[in-house]
Amino acid sequence: MRSRVARLTCGAVAWIALGAAAFFIIQSEKQLAEVRAAVRAFDVRAREATDGLADLRASQQAYVAAGQGVAFWMPKVATTLDAATTTIASLRQIAESSEARSALDEAWRTVAEFGAIDQRARDYIKTEQQLMAADVVFAEGGETAVTAARQVEAARVAEHQALDASEAARRKQEALALAAAAALAALLIMLLVPAARLEASSTDSLASPGSGWLTEAARAAGAPASVGDEPLPRASPSDPALSVPSRPAGPVLKAAAQLCTDLGRVSDLDELRGLVARAADVMDASGLVVWLGDAAGGDLRPVIAHGYSNQVLARMPAVPRSADNAAAAAYRIGQLQIVLARPGSASGAVAAPLLSSAGCIGTLSAEIRGGGETSDSVQALATIFAAQLAGVIATTPEASEQRTASRSAGLA
């Protein structure tokens, strides 16, 4: 993915997905903490209710215990009974699970039944029927109080079970949200990897002796006119702000003139290769490639190169006329193209069209050291040499035959 906008969009979407998942998990954990706090409060109140019911049972049994006075224990039972009823009612209001609410409803009815039993015991005591009162207290009152305590405990257990089920469901939702966000982020990162890999290979090539073809071929010829997330900068040949100090004009012009003279007399391909090497020296180019297509717009193929091994030349791919790179642009529109060196890069590149009477038949691309691609003299030399090469290739029978054979084989 080479588009800066697309890469930024993918990165933003990945961050949004991860942020949304993190926000969801944080909110979910806050809600779980609130539920746990509510269950702890319910647990405390339920234990208070259970203790109150146990106290209620013991206080009622004191009615018929030897040496105990009902004047103290009857008000005690009435107060404890009211407190237990109130506590169970409050538990019913804060219970979250239907099972707990149902158990508390049963407990509330059981406590109400205990109140009726207590009234019967009091009536027997008032009529001095101690045996009947004891039978009611121990047989009915005690069992009723125990039943109510069990029902409150069942409600407490139901609340804990509901908490465990809710926590498990939330954990599953959190895992799904995190997995979905991670999968989306991984997919977007995979889409970004090819561009990052291309940028890394171009950067590494600058530091590796003998591998400069990666830079020139990738940036000036056989690769897109962008690296990473930004388009490769192209300069206007006439932009004075980009000019750099050049070598003395006299020796350069003399060498260029002699080279043009020799190009006009070239008779075989080996001699042409030697002249291409001389052209690279005159331009101070670390690498130079002659790409041939045809006037009909066929794909560009490297046929002559200087600064690269035969194996490297063989690995250079064909470049379609519509490709988004400097060589294809020069081939397509017939104008000199410049690729500025990126920050930290040792070289830039120029691509000059090979113009013949039939049209543009190829491109001369050169990797220029030290920012020389912005020099007017380098740009002029590239244009001159490209024009001379176009004339040689278009008019020399042997070169024309060699061009046909080279394009068939894909390699000179």
N, C-alpha and C positions, 0 to 999 in steps of 0.2 A: 504494500500500500504506500504510494508515493505522495499522495495529496496531503498537504499540510492540514487543510480543513478536515479531511476525513480522519486523519490520525488524531487531531485534537478532539474531534467528536467522539471517536472510539475511546480515547483516554478519559474524557469527561463522563461518558456513559459507564465505563468501568468503575470510576470513583463514585458516581451516583449510586450504582448498584451496591457497592460495598458499604457506602454510607447509609443507604436505606436499610440494609441488612443489620448493620451495627445499631442503628436507631431502633429498629424493631426489637432486637435482642435486649437492648437496654430498657426499653419500655416494658417488655415482657418480664424481665427480672424485677423491675419495680413493682409490677402488679403481683408477681409471685410473693415478693416480700410483704406486701400489704395483706395478701391472703393468709400467709403464715402468721403474721401478727394477729389477725382476726381469729385464727384457729387457736393461737396460744391464749388469747383473752377468753375464748369460749371454753377452753380446757380448764382455766382457772375457775371460772364461774361454775362449771359442771362439778368440779371437785368440791367447791363450797356447798353446792346443793346436796351432793352425796353426804358430806359431813353433817349438814343440817338434818338430813333425814335420819342418819344414825343417832344424832343427839335427840331428835324427836322421839324415836323409838325408846331410847333409854329413859327419857323424861316421863313418858307415859307409863312405862313399867314401874316407875317409882311410886305411882298411885297406890299400888297394893304391896309395896315392900314394907317390911317391918321397920318401925322407927322413923319412917318418912311421913311428912305432912303434906296433904294435898293442897293446903293453902299456898304453898310455894310452887309446887310442881304444875298445878293446873294453869296458872298464868304463864309459866315457863313454856308449857306445851303450846298454848295459844299463840305466844309470840314467835316461837320457833316455826309453828305451822304457817303463820302468815309470811314469815321470811322465806320459807321454802317455796311457798306458792308464788311469791313475787320473783324469786330467782329463776324458777322454771319458766315463768312467763317471759322474762327477759331473755332467757336462753332461746326460747321459741322465736323471738324477734330477730336474733342475730344469727340463727342457724342458716347455713347455706344449702345444705343437701336436703332433699325431700325425706330421706330416711331418718335424718336427725329430727326434723320437724314432726314427723309422725311419731317417733319414740317419745318426744317431749309432750305431745298431745296426750299420749297414753299416761305419761308420768303425771301430768296435771290432773287428769281424771282420777288417777290412783290416789293422789294426795287429797283430792276432794273427798274420796271415799274414806280415807283415813280420818278426815274431820268428822264424818258421820259416825264412824266407829268410836272415836274419842268421846263424842257426845253421849253415846249409849253407855260407855264405861262410867262417865261422870254421873249419869242417872242412877246406875246401880250403886255407885258409892254413896250418893246422897240418900238412898233408901236403905243403906247399910247392908247391901247384898254383896259382900266382899268376894265370895266365891264366883258369882256371876261376873263381877267386874274383872276379876283376875282371868277368867276364861276368855272374856272379850279382849283384854289387853294382850295376853300372850298368844292366843290362838289366831285372832283376827288382826289386831293392831300391829303386832310385830311382823307378821307376814306381809301386810300391806305396805309397811314402811320399807321392807327389804325389796319388794317388787318395784316400788317407785325408784329406789336407788339403782336397781338393775336397769330400769328403763332410761334413767339419766346417763348411766355409763354406756348404754347402747347408743345413745345419741352422740356422746363424745367420740366413741369409736367410729361412728358413721361419718362424723366431720373429718376425722383424720384420714379415713379412706377416700373421701371426696377430695381432700387436699392432695393426696398421692396421685389420684387419677388426673386431677387438673394439672399438676406439675409435670406428669409424664406427657400429657397432651401438648403442653407448652414447650417442653423440651424438644418434642418431635417437630413442632412448628419452627422453632429456632434453628434446628438442624437443617430443615428443608430450606429455610430462607438463606442460611449461610451457604449451603451447597449450591443453590441456584445463583446466588451472587458470585460465588467462586467460579462456577462453570462459565458464567457470562464473562467475567473478567479474564479467565483463561482463554476463552475463544477470541476475545478482542486482542489480547496480547499475542496470540498466534497470528492474527492478521497483521500486527505491527512488526513481527519478527523479520519477515523478508526484507523490509526496508532497512531495519537496523543492521541486518547481516550484510546488505549491500554497502552500507556506509562503513561498516567495520572493515570489510575487505578492501575498500578503496583507501582507507586510512592506513591499513597495514602495508599496502603496496608501496606507499611512499617511503617507508622505512626499510624496505627490502631491496637490496641491490639486484638489478637484473629483472625486477618484476614491475617496472614502471609501465609496461604495456597495460596493466590493469587500470591504471589511472587514465592513460590516454585513450585506450580503447573503450573504457567504461564511460568516461566523461565526455570525450570529444568525438567518439565514433559509435561504438556499439552498445551504448547503454542509454537509459532515459536522461533527459536534460535536467534531472533533479536527483539529489542524493539525500537520503534521510527525509526530513520533513520540509526542506526548503528547496526551491528551484536553484539550479546552478546559475550564478550570476553571469550574464553575458554583457559585454561592453560594446559600445559603439566604436567602430574603427576610428572615428574622427573625434572622439571625446578627449580633449586636451587634459582634462583633470586626471586621466588615468595613465598618462604617459610616464615612463620611467627612464632613467639615464640609459643611453644606448652606447654601443661600441663606436669607435671612430668611424665616420662615414666613408672615408677614403678607402681603406683596405677592404671594407665590407662590399662597397660598390665594385671595386676591382675584381674581387672574388666572385661576386654575383654575375658580373659581365662575362668573365671567363667561363663560368658554369653554363650560362645561357648559350654561349658559343658552342660549348661541347655538347649540350643537349641537342642543338640543331644538327650535329654531325653524328649522333649516336646511331649505331648500326646493329647492335645485338642486345639481348636482355641482360647479360652479365655486365656489360658496360653501363647499361642504364641503372643497374643496382648500385654500381660504384658512384655514379653521378648523384643518385638519391642520397647516398651517405655524405657526399660533399655538400649537398643542399642542407642536410641536417646540421653539419658543422657551421655553415655560414649563418644559419638561423639560430645557432646555439640551442638546438633542440636535442633533448635526451632520447627521443624516439620519433620516428616519422613513418607514416603508413600511407600508401597509395591505395585507395578504394575505388574499384571500377564497377560501374553499372552499365547503363546504355542510355541512349537518347530517349528510348521508349519508357524509361522509368523502372527498369529491373532492379532487383535487390543489389545493394553494394556488397562487394566481397574484397577482402584484402588480397592484393596480388604482389606488392613489393613493399618491403619494410626494412627499416634500419633501426638498430637498437634492440631488436627482439630476436629470439632464436626461432628456428623453423618450427619447433614444437609449439612455441607460444603463438606464432602466426597461424598455425593449423587450428588452434583452439579458438581463435577469434570467430564469432558467429557472423553470419550474413546480416546486413542491416536493411530492413525495408525502407522504402522511400518515405513512408508515412511515420517512421519512428520519431519519438520525441527526444532527439539528441542533436548535437551540433553538426555531425557529419551528414546526417539525413537532411537537416535543415539547409545546409549549404548545397546539397545535391538537389533539393526540392525547389529552392527559390533562386539559386544561382548567385548567392552573395556570401561574402566572407562572414564566418561566425567565430565568436571569441568566447571561451570559457575561462572565467577568472579563477585564479587559485583560491581555494578556501583558506580561512584562517588556520595556520599551522601546517598548510600544505606547501611542498617545495616547488610545485610547478602548476602552471595553467596550460591552456591548449588553444590552438587556432585550427580552423577547418576552412580550406579554400576550395571553391568549386573548380572542376576541370571542365572548362567551357570550350566547345568546338563549334564548328559551323552548323552541325546538326543539333546542337543543344548541349546540355550538361551531361557528361558521360561518367562522372565520378567525383571523388573528393580527395584532396590532399590534407591529412590531419597530422599535426605536429604537437608534441608535448614540449613546452618551452620552460626552461629553467628560470627561477628567480623573478617571477612576475613579468618576464619579457613579453608575454602575450599582449600587453597593453602598449607596447612600443610601436610607433608608427613605422619604423624601419622593418621590424619583424613582420608586421602585417603586410607591408608592401612586398617584402621578399617572398612571403607565402603566396601572395597573389601572382607575382611574376613567375615563380617556379611552377605553380599550378597551371598557368597559361602555357608555359613551355612544355610541360608534361602532356597537356591536352593535345598540343600540336603534334608532339612525337607519337603519342598513342593513336591519334586519329589518322596520321598520314604515313607512318612507317609500316610497310606490309608485315615485316617480321613481328613488330610489336602488336599489330592488330591480330595476327594469328596467335601470338602468345596470349593476348588478352582473351581470345575465344577459348583457348585451351585452359587457361587459368580459371576462367569462370566456370568451365565444365567441371574441373577438378576441385574448385573452391580454394586453390592454393597455387602460388607460382612455383 
